């Protein structure tokens, strides 16, 4: 029997949510060999669903995704006029 681990994260960055989604979803689309099944959707909020047979892979994937979200948010904030 194989254990499966999953996580769901919802991100609401107000007016920056769509721009952040566009930024992080591009990375997800161009990494098909990702050992973690990751789905990123946008419906007024960013919904990240991830599943893996290995907890360490899931944790690493979520850490990377959350860091990308933070970097995208910080970049948007740094160019405020």
PyMOL Python script that loads the backbone (N, CA, C, O; Angstrom):
from pymol import cmd

cmd.read_pdbstr("""\
ATOM      1  N   UNK A   1       0.839  -1.184   0.000  1.00  0.00           N
ATOM      2  CA  UNK A   1       0.000   0.000   0.000  1.00  0.00           C
ATOM      3  C   UNK A   1       0.885   1.249   0.000  1.00  0.00           C
ATOM      4  O   UNK A   1       1.833   1.348   0.780  1.00  0.00           O
ATOM      5  N   UNK A   2       0.574   2.175  -0.859  1.00  0.00           N
ATOM      6  CA  UNK A   2       1.319   3.410  -0.961  1.00  0.00           C
ATOM      7  C   UNK A   2       0.529   4.541  -0.306  1.00  0.00           C
ATOM      8  O   UNK A   2      -0.643   4.753  -0.619  1.00  0.00           O
ATOM      9  N   UNK A   3       1.176   5.259   0.598  1.00  0.00           N
ATOM     10  CA  UNK A   3       0.531   6.411   1.205  1.00  0.00           C
ATOM     11  C   UNK A   3       0.582   7.584   0.248  1.00  0.00           C
ATOM     12  O   UNK A   3       1.522   7.729  -0.533  1.00  0.00           O
ATOM     13  N   UNK A   4      -0.424   8.403   0.320  1.00  0.00           N
ATOM     14  CA  UNK A   4      -0.462   9.596  -0.510  1.00  0.00           C
ATOM     15  C   UNK A   4      -0.669  10.803   0.397  1.00  0.00           C
ATOM     16  O   UNK A   4      -1.531  10.793   1.276  1.00  0.00           O
ATOM     17  N   UNK A   5       0.115  11.821   0.178  1.00  0.00           N
ATOM     18  CA  UNK A   5       0.017  13.046   0.960  1.00  0.00           C
ATOM     19  C   UNK A   5      -0.509  14.155   0.051  1.00  0.00           C
ATOM     20  O   UNK A   5      -0.177  14.213  -1.133  1.00  0.00           O
ATOM     21  N   UNK A   6      -1.331  15.029   0.622  1.00  0.00           N
ATOM     22  CA  UNK A   6      -1.862  16.130  -0.183  1.00  0.00           C
ATOM     23  C   UNK A   6      -2.003  17.385   0.658  1.00  0.00           C
ATOM     24  O   UNK A   6      -2.061  17.336   1.886  1.00  0.00           O
ATOM     25  N   UNK A   7      -2.054  18.511  -0.042  1.00  0.00           N
ATOM     26  CA  UNK A   7      -2.230  19.800   0.621  1.00  0.00           C
ATOM     27  C   UNK A   7      -2.983  20.732  -0.315  1.00  0.00           C
ATOM     28  O   UNK A   7      -2.888  20.624  -1.537  1.00  0.00           O
ATOM     29  N   UNK A   8      -3.724  21.637   0.279  1.00  0.00           N
ATOM     30  CA  UNK A   8      -4.444  22.653  -0.489  1.00  0.00           C
ATOM     31  C   UNK A   8      -4.198  23.987   0.199  1.00  0.00           C
ATOM     32  O   UNK A   8      -4.418  24.135   1.401  1.00  0.00           O
ATOM     33  N   UNK A   9      -3.739  24.951  -0.582  1.00  0.00           N
ATOM     34  CA  UNK A   9      -3.450  26.288  -0.058  1.00  0.00           C
ATOM     35  C   UNK A   9      -4.228  27.300  -0.875  1.00  0.00           C
ATOM     36  O   UNK A   9      -4.254  27.232  -2.103  1.00  0.00           O
ATOM     37  N   UNK A  10      -4.857  28.235  -0.191  1.00  0.00           N
ATOM     38  CA  UNK A  10      -5.605  29.303  -0.857  1.00  0.00           C
ATOM     39  C   UNK A  10      -4.918  30.621  -0.525  1.00  0.00           C
ATOM     40  O   UNK A  10      -4.657  30.926   0.639  1.00  0.00           O
ATOM     41  N   UNK A  11      -4.630  31.402  -1.573  1.00  0.00           N
ATOM     42  CA  UNK A  11      -3.928  32.677  -1.407  1.00  0.00           C
ATOM     43  C   UNK A  11      -4.806  33.795  -1.944  1.00  0.00           C
ATOM     44  O   UNK A  11      -5.297  33.735  -3.071  1.00  0.00           O
ATOM     45  N   UNK A  12      -4.996  34.818  -1.114  1.00  0.00           N
ATOM     46  CA  UNK A  12      -5.738  36.013  -1.534  1.00  0.00           C
ATOM     47  C   UNK A  12      -4.839  37.219  -1.301  1.00  0.00           C
ATOM     48  O   UNK A  12      -4.626  37.636  -0.163  1.00  0.00           O
ATOM     49  N   UNK A  13      -4.321  37.768  -2.371  1.00  0.00           N
ATOM     50  CA  UNK A  13      -3.440  38.930  -2.279  1.00  0.00           C
ATOM     51  C   UNK A  13      -4.140  40.189  -2.785  1.00  0.00           C
ATOM     52  O   UNK A  13      -3.504  41.112  -3.294  1.00  0.00           O
ATOM     53  N   UNK A  14      -5.438  40.203  -2.635  1.00  0.00           N
ATOM     54  CA  UNK A  14      -6.284  41.344  -3.043  1.00  0.00           C
ATOM     55  C   UNK A  14      -6.057  41.668  -4.521  1.00  0.00           C
ATOM     56  O   UNK A  14      -6.207  40.795  -5.377  1.00  0.00           O
ATOM     57  N   UNK A  15      -5.699  42.912  -4.822  1.00  0.00           N
ATOM     58  CA  UNK A  15      -5.570  43.347  -6.215  1.00  0.00           C
ATOM     59  C   UNK A  15      -4.342  42.765  -6.929  1.00  0.00           C
ATOM     60  O   UNK A  15      -4.204  42.919  -8.143  1.00  0.00           O
ATOM     61  N   UNK A  16      -3.463  42.107  -6.193  1.00  0.00           N
ATOM     62  CA  UNK A  16      -2.250  41.537  -6.792  1.00  0.00           C
ATOM     63  C   UNK A  16      -2.403  40.050  -7.126  1.00  0.00           C
ATOM     64  O   UNK A  16      -1.504  39.452  -7.717  1.00  0.00           O
ATOM     65  N   UNK A  17      -3.518  39.464  -6.757  1.00  0.00           N
ATOM     66  CA  UNK A  17      -3.696  38.014  -6.875  1.00  0.00           C
ATOM     67  C   UNK A  17      -3.527  37.512  -8.303  1.00  0.00           C
ATOM     68  O   UNK A  17      -2.824  36.524  -8.516  1.00  0.00           O
ATOM     69  N   UNK A  18      -4.139  38.150  -9.278  1.00  0.00           N
ATOM     70  CA  UNK A  18      -4.068  37.685 -10.668  1.00  0.00           C
ATOM     71  C   UNK A  18      -2.638  37.772 -11.203  1.00  0.00           C
ATOM     72  O   UNK A  18      -2.177  36.859 -11.887  1.00  0.00           O
ATOM     73  N   UNK A  19      -1.943  38.855 -10.900  1.00  0.00           N
ATOM     74  CA  UNK A  19      -0.554  38.998 -11.363  1.00  0.00           C
ATOM     75  C   UNK A  19       0.343  37.930 -10.741  1.00  0.00           C
ATOM     76  O   UNK A  19       1.208  37.376 -11.419  1.00  0.00           O
ATOM     77  N   UNK A  20       0.143  37.645  -9.475  1.00  0.00           N
ATOM     78  CA  UNK A  20       0.917  36.599  -8.808  1.00  0.00           C
ATOM     79  C   UNK A  20       0.602  35.241  -9.428  1.00  0.00           C
ATOM     80  O   UNK A  20       1.508  34.446  -9.676  1.00  0.00           O
ATOM     81  N   UNK A  21      -0.671  34.976  -9.675  1.00  0.00           N
ATOM     82  CA  UNK A  21      -1.061  33.711 -10.311  1.00  0.00           C
ATOM     83  C   UNK A  21      -0.364  33.546 -11.655  1.00  0.00           C
ATOM     84  O   UNK A  21       0.204  32.489 -11.931  1.00  0.00           O
ATOM     85  N   UNK A  22      -0.399  34.576 -12.491  1.00  0.00           N
ATOM     86  CA  UNK A  22       0.243  34.496 -13.805  1.00  0.00           C
ATOM     87  C   UNK A  22       1.731  34.191 -13.675  1.00  0.00           C
ATOM     88  O   UNK A  22       2.291  33.452 -14.485  1.00  0.00           O
ATOM     89  N   UNK A  23       2.355  34.748 -12.675  1.00  0.00           N
ATOM     90  CA  UNK A  23       3.782  34.544 -12.460  1.00  0.00           C
ATOM     91  C   UNK A  23       4.100  33.115 -12.028  1.00  0.00           C
ATOM     92  O   UNK A  23       4.990  32.487 -12.600  1.00  0.00           O
ATOM     93  N   UNK A  24       3.397  32.596 -11.040  1.00  0.00           N
ATOM     94  CA  UNK A  24       3.734  31.266 -10.516  1.00  0.00           C
ATOM     95  C   UNK A  24       3.201  30.144 -11.384  1.00  0.00           C
ATOM     96  O   UNK A  24       3.792  29.065 -11.416  1.00  0.00           O
ATOM     97  N   UNK A  25       2.110  30.365 -12.083  1.00  0.00           N
ATOM     98  CA  UNK A  25       1.542  29.306 -12.911  1.00  0.00           C
ATOM     99  C   UNK A  25       2.456  28.986 -14.093  1.00  0.00           C
ATOM    100  O   UNK A  25       2.515  27.839 -14.536  1.00  0.00           O
ATOM    101  N   UNK A  26       3.150  29.967 -14.596  1.00  0.00           N
ATOM    102  CA  UNK A  26       4.094  29.745 -15.692  1.00  0.00           C
ATOM    103  C   UNK A  26       5.157  28.733 -15.268  1.00  0.00           C
ATOM    104  O   UNK A  26       5.476  27.818 -16.027  1.00  0.00           O
ATOM    105  N   UNK A  27       5.707  28.889 -14.066  1.00  0.00           N
ATOM    106  CA  UNK A  27       6.710  27.946 -13.572  1.00  0.00           C
ATOM    107  C   UNK A  27       6.134  26.545 -13.461  1.00  0.00           C
ATOM    108  O   UNK A  27       6.812  25.571 -13.787  1.00  0.00           O
ATOM    109  N   UNK A  28       4.922  26.433 -13.015  1.00  0.00           N
ATOM    110  CA  UNK A  28       4.289  25.121 -12.847  1.00  0.00           C
ATOM    111  C   UNK A  28       4.059  24.445 -14.201  1.00  0.00           C
ATOM    112  O   UNK A  28       4.259  23.237 -14.325  1.00  0.00           O
ATOM    113  N   UNK A  29       3.647  25.198 -15.204  1.00  0.00           N
ATOM    114  CA  UNK A  29       3.367  24.627 -16.527  1.00  0.00           C
ATOM    115  C   UNK A  29       4.621  24.106 -17.212  1.00  0.00           C
ATOM    116  O   UNK A  29       4.544  23.158 -17.993  1.00  0.00           O
ATOM    117  N   UNK A  30       5.767  24.706 -16.936  1.00  0.00           N
ATOM    118  CA  UNK A  30       6.991  24.323 -17.624  1.00  0.00           C
ATOM    119  C   UNK A  30       7.881  23.408 -16.788  1.00  0.00           C
ATOM    120  O   UNK A  30       9.098  23.387 -16.968  1.00  0.00           O
ATOM    121  N   UNK A  31       7.278  22.659 -15.880  1.00  0.00           N
ATOM    122  CA  UNK A  31       8.015  21.692 -15.079  1.00  0.00           C
ATOM    123  C   UNK A  31       7.212  20.389 -15.031  1.00  0.00           C
ATOM    124  O   UNK A  31       6.753  19.966 -13.971  1.00  0.00           O
ATOM    125  N   UNK A  32       7.051  19.757 -16.215  1.00  0.00           N
ATOM    126  CA  UNK A  32       6.214  18.557 -16.282  1.00  0.00           C
ATOM    127  C   UNK A  32       6.796  17.352 -15.545  1.00  0.00           C
ATOM    128  O   UNK A  32       6.056  16.435 -15.189  1.00  0.00           O
ATOM    129  N   UNK A  33       8.105  17.339 -15.312  1.00  0.00           N
ATOM    130  CA  UNK A  33       8.716  16.197 -14.630  1.00  0.00           C
ATOM    131  C   UNK A  33       8.644  16.332 -13.107  1.00  0.00           C
ATOM    132  O   UNK A  33       9.269  15.549 -12.392  1.00  0.00           O
ATOM    133  N   UNK A  34       7.911  17.288 -12.614  1.00  0.00           N
ATOM    134  CA  UNK A  34       7.725  17.499 -11.184  1.00  0.00           C
ATOM    135  C   UNK A  34       7.191  16.222 -10.529  1.00  0.00           C
ATOM    136  O   UNK A  34       6.159  15.702 -10.955  1.00  0.00           O
ATOM    137  N   UNK A  35       7.877  15.708  -9.500  1.00  0.00           N
ATOM    138  CA  UNK A  35       7.404  14.485  -8.838  1.00  0.00           C
ATOM    139  C   UNK A  35       6.151  14.702  -7.991  1.00  0.00           C
ATOM    140  O   UNK A  35       5.547  13.743  -7.510  1.00  0.00           O
ATOM    141  N   UNK A  36       5.764  15.959  -7.811  1.00  0.00           N
ATOM    142  CA  UNK A  36       4.559  16.293  -7.062  1.00  0.00           C
ATOM    143  C   UNK A  36       3.491  16.739  -8.052  1.00  0.00           C
ATOM    144  O   UNK A  36       3.716  17.647  -8.852  1.00  0.00           O
ATOM    145  N   UNK A  37       2.343  16.102  -7.995  1.00  0.00           N
ATOM    146  CA  UNK A  37       1.232  16.503  -8.858  1.00  0.00           C
ATOM    147  C   UNK A  37       0.679  17.817  -8.299  1.00  0.00           C
ATOM    148  O   UNK A  37       0.042  17.846  -7.246  1.00  0.00           O
ATOM    149  N   UNK A  38       0.941  18.898  -9.033  1.00  0.00           N
ATOM    150  CA  UNK A  38       0.574  20.224  -8.562  1.00  0.00           C
ATOM    151  C   UNK A  38      -0.385  20.884  -9.543  1.00  0.00           C
ATOM    152  O   UNK A  38      -0.135  20.913 -10.748  1.00  0.00           O
ATOM    153  N   UNK A  39      -1.476  21.411  -9.017  1.00  0.00           N
ATOM    154  CA  UNK A  39      -2.457  22.120  -9.831  1.00  0.00           C
ATOM    155  C   UNK A  39      -2.655  23.494  -9.214  1.00  0.00           C
ATOM    156  O   UNK A  39      -2.896  23.622  -8.013  1.00  0.00           O
ATOM    157  N   UNK A  40      -2.549  24.528 -10.057  1.00  0.00           N
ATOM    158  CA  UNK A  40      -2.736  25.894  -9.595  1.00  0.00           C
ATOM    159  C   UNK A  40      -3.883  26.502 -10.392  1.00  0.00           C
ATOM    160  O   UNK A  40      -3.823  26.591 -11.619  1.00  0.00           O
ATOM    161  N   UNK A  41      -4.923  26.919  -9.684  1.00  0.00           N
ATOM    162  CA  UNK A  41      -6.103  27.512 -10.314  1.00  0.00           C
ATOM    163  C   UNK A  41      -6.313  28.927  -9.813  1.00  0.00           C
ATOM    164  O   UNK A  41      -5.817  29.314  -8.755  1.00  0.00           O
ATOM    165  N   UNK A  42      -7.067  29.696 -10.603  1.00  0.00           N
ATOM    166  CA  UNK A  42      -7.406  31.064 -10.214  1.00  0.00           C
ATOM    167  C   UNK A  42      -8.908  31.264 -10.338  1.00  0.00           C
ATOM    168  O   UNK A  42      -9.493  31.053 -11.401  1.00  0.00           O
ATOM    169  N   UNK A  43      -9.521  31.674  -9.233  1.00  0.00           N
ATOM    170  CA  UNK A  43     -10.930  32.040  -9.216  1.00  0.00           C
ATOM    171  C   UNK A  43     -11.102  33.086  -8.120  1.00  0.00           C
ATOM    172  O   UNK A  43     -11.589  32.786  -7.030  1.00  0.00           O
ATOM    173  N   UNK A  44     -10.697  34.309  -8.421  1.00  0.00           N
ATOM    174  CA  UNK A  44     -10.642  35.410  -7.460  1.00  0.00           C
ATOM    175  C   UNK A  44      -9.544  35.208  -6.410  1.00  0.00           C
ATOM    176  O   UNK A  44      -9.062  36.180  -5.828  1.00  0.00           O
ATOM    177  N   UNK A  45      -9.151  33.972  -6.169  1.00  0.00           N
ATOM    178  CA  UNK A  45      -8.051  33.631  -5.276  1.00  0.00           C
ATOM    179  C   UNK A  45      -7.206  32.563  -5.965  1.00  0.00           C
ATOM    180  O   UNK A  45      -7.674  31.894  -6.886  1.00  0.00           O
ATOM    181  N   UNK A  46      -5.980  32.407  -5.523  1.00  0.00           N
ATOM    182  CA  UNK A  46      -5.122  31.351  -6.041  1.00  0.00           C
ATOM    183  C   UNK A  46      -5.368  30.100  -5.203  1.00  0.00           C
ATOM    184  O   UNK A  46      -5.315  30.142  -3.974  1.00  0.00           O
ATOM    185  N   UNK A  47      -5.638  28.987  -5.883  1.00  0.00           N
ATOM    186  CA  UNK A  47      -5.844  27.719  -5.193  1.00  0.00           C
ATOM    187  C   UNK A  47      -4.762  26.754  -5.663  1.00  0.00           C
ATOM    188  O   UNK A  47      -4.691  26.410  -6.843  1.00  0.00           O
ATOM    189  N   UNK A  48      -3.928  26.328  -4.736  1.00  0.00           N
ATOM    190  CA  UNK A  48      -2.835  25.410  -5.032  1.00  0.00           C
ATOM    191  C   UNK A  48      -3.173  24.066  -4.406  1.00  0.00           C
ATOM    192  O   UNK A  48      -3.361  23.964  -3.194  1.00  0.00           O
ATOM    193  N   UNK A  49      -3.247  23.037  -5.243  1.00  0.00           N
ATOM    194  CA  UNK A  49      -3.488  21.678  -4.773  1.00  0.00           C
ATOM    195  C   UNK A  49      -2.280  20.839  -5.154  1.00  0.00           C
ATOM    196  O   UNK A  49      -1.854  20.833  -6.309  1.00  0.00           O
ATOM    197  N   UNK A  50      -1.735  20.137  -4.183  1.00  0.00           N
ATOM    198  CA  UNK A  50      -0.543  19.325  -4.436  1.00  0.00           C
ATOM    199  C   UNK A  50      -0.715  17.950  -3.815  1.00  0.00           C
ATOM    200  O   UNK A  50      -1.304  17.799  -2.745  1.00  0.00           O
ATOM    201  N   UNK A  51      -0.184  16.945  -4.515  1.00  0.00           N
ATOM    202  CA  UNK A  51      -0.271  15.564  -4.033  1.00  0.00           C
ATOM    203  C   UNK A  51       1.009  14.827  -4.392  1.00  0.00           C
ATOM    204  O   UNK A  51       1.557  14.996  -5.481  1.00  0.00           O
ATOM    205  N   UNK A  52       1.474  14.009  -3.460  1.00  0.00           N
ATOM    206  CA  UNK A  52       2.707  13.251  -3.684  1.00  0.00           C
ATOM    207  C   UNK A  52       2.691  11.981  -2.841  1.00  0.00           C
ATOM    208  O   UNK A  52       2.009  11.899  -1.819  1.00  0.00           O
ATOM    209  N   UNK A  53       3.449  11.010  -3.287  1.00  0.00           N
ATOM    210  CA  UNK A  53       3.622   9.789  -2.506  1.00  0.00           C
ATOM    211  C   UNK A  53       4.672   9.972  -1.420  1.00  0.00           C
ATOM    212  O   UNK A  53       4.789   9.140  -0.520  1.00  0.00           O
ATOM    213  N   UNK A  54       5.438  11.059  -1.502  1.00  0.00           N
ATOM    214  CA  UNK A  54       6.521  11.310  -0.551  1.00  0.00           C
ATOM    215  C   UNK A  54       6.298  12.649   0.141  1.00  0.00           C
ATOM    216  O   UNK A  54       6.190  13.687  -0.513  1.00  0.00           O
ATOM    217  N   UNK A  55       6.232  12.616   1.435  1.00  0.00           N
ATOM    218  CA  UNK A  55       5.991  13.831   2.208  1.00  0.00           C
ATOM    219  C   UNK A  55       7.089  14.870   1.997  1.00  0.00           C
ATOM    220  O   UNK A  55       6.805  16.065   1.928  1.00  0.00           O
ATOM    221  N   UNK A  56       8.337  14.423   1.896  1.00  0.00           N
ATOM    222  CA  UNK A  56       9.442  15.373   1.699  1.00  0.00           C
ATOM    223  C   UNK A  56       9.323  16.099   0.361  1.00  0.00           C
ATOM    224  O   UNK A  56       9.640  17.286   0.279  1.00  0.00           O
ATOM    225  N   UNK A  57       8.876  15.413  -0.681  1.00  0.00           N
ATOM    226  CA  UNK A  57       8.679  16.064  -1.981  1.00  0.00           C
ATOM    227  C   UNK A  57       7.557  17.092  -1.895  1.00  0.00           C
ATOM    228  O   UNK A  57       7.669  18.189  -2.442  1.00  0.00           O
ATOM    229  N   UNK A  58       6.477  16.734  -1.209  1.00  0.00           N
ATOM    230  CA  UNK A  58       5.349  17.658  -1.052  1.00  0.00           C
ATOM    231  C   UNK A  58       5.794  18.912  -0.309  1.00  0.00           C
ATOM    232  O   UNK A  58       5.479  20.028  -0.721  1.00  0.00           O
ATOM    233  N   UNK A  59       6.522  18.728   0.777  1.00  0.00           N
ATOM    234  CA  UNK A  59       6.996  19.866   1.562  1.00  0.00           C
ATOM    235  C   UNK A  59       7.908  20.775   0.740  1.00  0.00           C
ATOM    236  O   UNK A  59       7.766  21.997   0.776  1.00  0.00           O
ATOM    237  N   UNK A  60       8.831  20.188   0.011  1.00  0.00           N
ATOM    238  CA  UNK A  60       9.753  20.980  -0.808  1.00  0.00           C
ATOM    239  C   UNK A  60       9.004  21.747  -1.890  1.00  0.00           C
ATOM    240  O   UNK A  60       9.300  22.914  -2.148  1.00  0.00           O
ATOM    241  N   UNK A  61       8.035  21.094  -2.520  1.00  0.00           N
ATOM    242  CA  UNK A  61       7.248  21.742  -3.568  1.00  0.00           C
ATOM    243  C   UNK A  61       6.461  22.922  -3.010  1.00  0.00           C
ATOM    244  O   UNK A  61       6.431  23.996  -3.611  1.00  0.00           O
ATOM    245  N   UNK A  62       5.824  22.717  -1.855  1.00  0.00           N
ATOM    246  CA  UNK A  62       5.040  23.802  -1.246  1.00  0.00           C
ATOM    247  C   UNK A  62       5.936  24.956  -0.805  1.00  0.00           C
ATOM    248  O   UNK A  62       5.580  26.122  -0.976  1.00  0.00           O
ATOM    249  N   UNK A  63       7.094  24.634  -0.239  1.00  0.00           N
ATOM    250  CA  UNK A  63       8.032  25.693   0.151  1.00  0.00           C
ATOM    251  C   UNK A  63       8.454  26.522  -1.058  1.00  0.00           C
ATOM    252  O   UNK A  63       8.483  27.751  -0.989  1.00  0.00           O
ATOM    253  N   UNK A  64       8.775  25.865  -2.150  1.00  0.00           N
ATOM    254  CA  UNK A  64       9.183  26.576  -3.370  1.00  0.00           C
ATOM    255  C   UNK A  64       8.047  27.443  -3.913  1.00  0.00           C
ATOM    256  O   UNK A  64       8.260  28.594  -4.294  1.00  0.00           O
ATOM    257  N   UNK A  65       6.850  26.882  -3.944  1.00  0.00           N
ATOM    258  CA  UNK A  65       5.701  27.626  -4.464  1.00  0.00           C
ATOM    259  C   UNK A  65       5.401  28.836  -3.592  1.00  0.00           C
ATOM    260  O   UNK A  65       5.137  29.920  -4.113  1.00  0.00           O
ATOM    261  N   UNK A  66       5.437  28.670  -2.288  1.00  0.00           N
ATOM    262  CA  UNK A  66       5.173  29.794  -1.387  1.00  0.00           C
ATOM    263  C   UNK A  66       6.258  30.863  -1.483  1.00  0.00           C
ATOM    264  O   UNK A  66       5.969  32.053  -1.358  1.00  0.00           O
ATOM    265  N   UNK A  67       7.500  30.445  -1.704  1.00  0.00           N
ATOM    266  CA  UNK A  67       8.580  31.428  -1.891  1.00  0.00           C
ATOM    267  C   UNK A  67       8.384  32.204  -3.196  1.00  0.00           C
ATOM    268  O   UNK A  67       8.642  33.406  -3.252  1.00  0.00           O
ATOM    269  N   UNK A  68       7.926  31.512  -4.244  1.00  0.00           N
ATOM    270  CA  UNK A  68       7.637  32.205  -5.504  1.00  0.00           C
ATOM    271  C   UNK A  68       6.513  33.214  -5.327  1.00  0.00           C
ATOM    272  O   UNK A  68       6.575  34.319  -5.866  1.00  0.00           O
ATOM    273  N   UNK A  69       5.499  32.843  -4.583  1.00  0.00           N
ATOM    274  CA  UNK A  69       4.394  33.768  -4.314  1.00  0.00           C
ATOM    275  C   UNK A  69       4.912  34.991  -3.565  1.00  0.00           C
ATOM    276  O   UNK A  69       4.581  36.124  -3.917  1.00  0.00           O
ATOM    277  N   UNK A  70       5.720  34.766  -2.539  1.00  0.00           N
ATOM    278  CA  UNK A  70       6.273  35.885  -1.768  1.00  0.00           C
ATOM    279  C   UNK A  70       7.157  36.770  -2.641  1.00  0.00           C
ATOM    280  O   UNK A  70       7.082  37.995  -2.549  1.00  0.00           O
ATOM    281  N   UNK A  71       7.994  36.166  -3.487  1.00  0.00           N
ATOM    282  CA  UNK A  71       8.867  36.939  -4.372  1.00  0.00           C
ATOM    283  C   UNK A  71       8.049  37.753  -5.372  1.00  0.00           C
ATOM    284  O   UNK A  71       8.380  38.907  -5.647  1.00  0.00           O
ATOM    285  N   UNK A  72       6.994  37.168  -5.912  1.00  0.00           N
ATOM    286  CA  UNK A  72       6.131  37.887  -6.853  1.00  0.00           C
ATOM    287  C   UNK A  72       5.459  39.061  -6.158  1.00  0.00           C
ATOM    288  O   UNK A  72       5.410  40.165  -6.700  1.00  0.00           O
ATOM    289  N   UNK A  73       4.948  38.826  -4.975  1.00  0.00           N
ATOM    290  CA  UNK A  73       4.292  39.891  -4.210  1.00  0.00           C
ATOM    291  C   UNK A  73       5.279  41.016  -3.902  1.00  0.00           C
ATOM    292  O   UNK A  73       4.970  42.193  -4.088  1.00  0.00           O
ATOM    293  N   UNK A  74       6.475  40.642  -3.428  1.00  0.00           N
ATOM    294  CA  UNK A  74       7.493  41.643  -3.093  1.00  0.00           C
ATOM    295  C   UNK A  74       7.916  42.447  -4.322  1.00  0.00           C
ATOM    296  O   UNK A  74       8.147  43.652  -4.224  1.00  0.00           O
ATOM    297  N   UNK A  75       8.018  41.788  -5.475  1.00  0.00           N
ATOM    298  CA  UNK A  75       8.392  42.497  -6.706  1.00  0.00           C
ATOM    299  C   UNK A  75       7.339  43.511  -7.096  1.00  0.00           C
ATOM    300  O   UNK A  75       7.658  44.633  -7.491  1.00  0.00           O
ATOM    301  N   UNK A  76       6.088  43.117  -6.985  1.00  0.00           N
ATOM    302  CA  UNK A  76       4.987  44.037  -7.310  1.00  0.00           C
ATOM    303  C   UNK A  76       5.007  45.229  -6.342  1.00  0.00           C
ATOM    304  O   UNK A  76       4.847  46.375  -6.761  1.00  0.00           O
ATOM    305  N   UNK A  77       5.202  44.957  -5.071  1.00  0.00           N
ATOM    306  CA  UNK A  77       5.241  46.013  -4.062  1.00  0.00           C
ATOM    307  C   UNK A  77       6.415  46.972  -4.291  1.00  0.00           C
ATOM    308  O   UNK A  77       6.295  48.167  -4.021  1.00  0.00           O
ATOM    309  N   UNK A  78       7.533  46.465  -4.780  1.00  0.00           N
ATOM    310  CA  UNK A  78       8.732  47.292  -4.933  1.00  0.00           C
ATOM    311  C   UNK A  78       8.613  48.317  -6.059  1.00  0.00           C
ATOM    312  O   UNK A  78       9.367  49.290  -6.084  1.00  0.00           O
ATOM    313  N   UNK A  79       7.694  48.117  -6.974  1.00  0.00           N
ATOM    314  CA  UNK A  79       7.528  49.061  -8.086  1.00  0.00           C
ATOM    315  C   UNK A  79       6.271  49.919  -7.950  1.00  0.00           C
ATOM    316  O   UNK A  79       5.812  50.519  -8.922  1.00  0.00           O
ATOM    317  N   UNK A  80       5.724  49.971  -6.747  1.00  0.00           N
ATOM    318  CA  UNK A  80       4.544  50.822  -6.518  1.00  0.00           C
ATOM    319  C   UNK A  80       4.878  52.275  -6.819  1.00  0.00           C
ATOM    320  O   UNK A  80       5.931  52.785  -6.437  1.00  0.00           O
ATOM    321  N   UNK A  81       3.967  52.917  -7.503  1.00  0.00           N
ATOM    322  CA  UNK A  81       4.179  54.336  -7.850  1.00  0.00           C
ATOM    323  C   UNK A  81       3.236  55.198  -7.034  1.00  0.00           C
ATOM    324  O   UNK A  81       3.246  56.422  -7.167  1.00  0.00           O
TER     325      UNK A  81
END
""", "prot")
cmd.dss("prot")
cmd.show_as("cartoon", "prot")
cmd.util.cbc("prot")
cmd.orient("prot")
